[in-house]
């Protein structure tokens, strides 16, 4: 068994590891890395027409032009409770 060969492999592995760390460090310094876009929550409508809740069909506080599944305040609260306590 040649100990010199093992030292060479360790040195090569360390060089690869150092290069990987340097690469990650340079990526982390980039300001756009893992930047999340600003997602604005829909604002409450000033007046009718209000969107219908997809669960109970009651009016929501959002305008009809809002895309996606709109929920009334009660259903929104219940949905938040269900997802928070899903254990």
C-alpha positions in Angstrom: 0.0 0.0 0.0 1.5 3.3 -1.1 0.8 6.2 1.3 2.2 8.7 -1.2 -0.6 7.9 -3.6 -3.3 8.4 -0.9 -1.8 11.9 -0.1 -2.0 12.8 -3.8 -5.7 11.8 -3.9 -6.4 13.8 -0.7 -4.7 16.8 -2.2 -6.6 16.5 -5.4 -9.9 16.1 -3.5 -9.1 19.2 -1.5 -8.4 21.2 -4.6 -11.7 20.1 -6.1 -13.4 21.0 -2.8 -11.7 24.4 -2.7 -12.8 25.1 -6.2 -16.4 24.2 -5.4 -16.4 26.5 -2.4 -15.0 29.4 -4.4 -17.7 28.8 -7.1 -20.5 28.9 -4.5 -19.0 32.0 -2.9 -18.8 33.8 -6.2 -22.5 32.8 -6.9 -23.6 34.1 -3.5 -22.0 37.5 -4.2 -24.2 37.9 -7.3 -27.2 40.1 -6.2 -29.7 38.3 -8.5 -28.9 34.8 -7.2 -32.1 33.3 -5.6 -33.9 36.6 -5.8 -37.6 36.2 -5.4 -39.9 38.4 -7.5 -42.2 40.8 -5.6 -45.6 39.2 -5.6 -48.2 41.7 -4.8 -51.3 40.3 -3.0 -54.5 41.3 -4.6 -55.9 44.5 -3.1 -59.5 44.7 -1.8 -62.0 46.1 -4.3 -63.4 49.5 -3.7 -66.9 48.4 -4.6 -69.0 45.9 -6.6 -68.7 43.6 -8.5 -66.9 41.3 -6.0 -65.6 37.9 -6.9 -67.4 34.9 -5.7 -65.8 32.5 -3.1 -64.9 29.3 -4.9 -66.0 27.2 -1.8 -69.1 28.8 -0.4 -70.1 31.2 -3.3 -70.4 34.2 -0.9 -68.9 37.5 -2.1 -65.2 38.0 -1.4 -63.4 41.3 -0.7 -61.6 41.0 -4.1 -62.8 42.3 -7.5 -64.0 39.9 -10.2 -60.9 40.7 -12.2 -58.6 38.8 -9.8 -57.3 35.6 -11.3 -57.1 32.4 -9.4 -59.1 30.8 -6.6 -60.7 33.6 -4.5 -61.9 32.9 -1.0 -64.1 34.8 1.3 -62.6 35.9 4.6 -64.2 32.9 6.5 -63.0 30.3 4.0 -59.6 32.0 3.8 -59.3 31.7 7.6 -60.4 28.0 7.6 -58.0 27.2 4.8 -55.2 28.8 6.8 -56.1 26.7 9.9 -56.2 23.5 7.9 -52.8 24.1 6.3 -51.1 25.3 9.5 -52.2 22.3 11.5 -51.5 19.6 9.0 -48.9 18.3 11.3 
